[in-house]
Amino acid sequence: MRRKVIAGNWKMNKTIAEAHAFIEQVKERLPKSDQVEAIVCAPFIHLPLLVEKAKGTNLKIAAQNMHEQESGAFTGEVSPTMLKDIGVTHVIIGHSERREYFAETDETVNKKVHAAFKHGLTPIVCVGETLEQREANETKEQVASQVKKAIARLTDEQVREVIIAYEPIWAIGTGKTASSADANEVCQHIRETIEKETSANIANKVIIQYGGSVKPTNIDELLAQSDIDGALVGGASLEAGSFLQLVEAGTNE
Ligand SMILES: O=C(CO)COP(=O)(O)O
């Protein structure tokens, strides 16, 4: 059985004091279970503090983005080498907000995914359709195309380690969640797409998360679906209590 992976994406939120208060509350109360993996994806400036405080706990610390090069003249960017150096384990790649506001493309996403593996970081690759695409019945086509391009030229062993986060753009921060059945149908399609690119054996091991207005009140139903192995959570991950409830939900399945 696949483990559950609950990742909180803080986006551009929290001061150092707030990050500190969060980690102090969370680290003592994390469920001790191999069934669930908990990850906090924080702004770059918080990463050293969080990595330090999370030592000896099950909590993993992730970045929300990175550059694909190891170093160089890329003002304002952070490299995979730097993330690895401070003890970060995961990195979100191609979040829809990065695609929309920072012009990330399927090609840059693929380069970053390769760079993540080169440096021993696990990529959490975000895919998802816009409202227009959903209404035009293009969801599966869009998501499959993003997945194929993201994993292009990876080895099967690398594909097995990728975490895919299916986040319908219209459900992010809107309070609208895809129904659990609809979300599962798309996650199943993602798994079938991966199977065609690799094998059933690999596809069955890939963790596929759902993201978009996930809360303690809807997490159980989402995690009960056959192909949803976790969640990438924005708003409801900011508060220690609700983040812990979400992680706890991952131990129930
Ligand atoms: O974008 C998201 C996580 O990456 C989802 O955000 P919300 O949970 O706030 O809808």
The ligand as a MOL file (V3000), in Angstrom:
LIG
                    3D

  0  0  0     0  0            999 V3000
M  V30 BEGIN CTAB
M  V30 COUNTS 10 9 0 0 0
M  V30 BEGIN ATOM
M  V30 1 O -2.2890 25.7970 -4.0550 0
M  V30 2 C -2.5340 25.0610 -3.1140 0
M  V30 3 C -1.4660 24.2640 -2.4800 0
M  V30 4 O -0.3070 24.2870 -3.2380 0
M  V30 5 C -3.9070 24.9560 -2.5620 0
M  V30 6 O -4.1580 26.0770 -1.8200 0
M  V30 7 P -5.4810 26.1300 -0.8820 0
M  V30 8 O -5.4280 24.8900 -0.0310 0
M  V30 9 O -5.3450 27.3980 -0.1120 0
M  V30 10 O -6.6520 26.1100 -1.8160 0
M  V30 END ATOM
M  V30 BEGIN BOND
M  V30 1 2 1 2
M  V30 2 1 2 3
M  V30 3 1 2 5
M  V30 4 1 3 4
M  V30 5 1 5 6
M  V30 6 1 6 7
M  V30 7 2 7 8
M  V30 8 1 7 9
M  V30 9 1 7 10
M  V30 END BOND
M  V30 END CTAB
M  END
